[in-house]
Amino acid sequence: MDTSKEWYAAVKEWQRARDELTHAIAAIKWPDPTPECLASYDRACARETAARERMSQAYERIRR
């Protein structure tokens, strides 16, 4: 895959993961969050972090 297309795909994946994380944060009911909400947040946070890392790696490949 072309490196710019790879980076674009990584950005789109990160945007989806960021949106998922935003929804997971909004779903938390404070002051008594349920374990399911917190687990959903943890998964979304991990996906967003992984997607952000893939996006950064793709960007670094473009810069070379």
Secondary structure in CASP SS format (residue, H / E / C, confidence):
PFRMAT SS
TARGET T0000
AUTHOR 0000-0000-0000
METHOD secondary structure of the structure
MODEL  1
M C 1.00
D C 1.00
T H 1.00
S H 1.00
K H 1.00
E H 1.00
W H 1.00
Y H 1.00
A H 1.00
A H 1.00
V H 1.00
K H 1.00
E H 1.00
W H 1.00
Q H 1.00
R H 1.00
A H 1.00
R H 1.00
D H 1.00
E H 1.00
L H 1.00
T H 1.00
H H 1.00
A H 1.00
I H 1.00
A H 1.00
A H 1.00
I C 1.00
K C 1.00
W C 1.00
P C 1.00
D C 1.00
P C 1.00
T C 1.00
P H 1.00
E H 1.00
C H 1.00
L H 1.00
A H 1.00
S H 1.00
Y H 1.00
D H 1.00
R H 1.00
A H 1.00
C H 1.00
A H 1.00
R H 1.00
E H 1.00
T H 1.00
A H 1.00
A H 1.00
R H 1.00
E H 1.00
R H 1.00
M H 1.00
S H 1.00
Q H 1.00
A H 1.00
Y H 1.00
E H 1.00
R H 1.00
I H 1.00
R H 1.00
R C 1.00
END
